[in-house]
């Protein structure tokens, strides 16, 4: 179970990574909203 523990830093960087992908994705598809 201890292998699933995330460092706060890793979690934030992972979140930022997905946010950047989402931003780029929504920018390419302005007419459609997936959120």
Secondary structure, 3 states (H helix, E strand, C coil): CHHHCCCHHHHHHHHHHHHHHHHHHHHHCCCCCCC
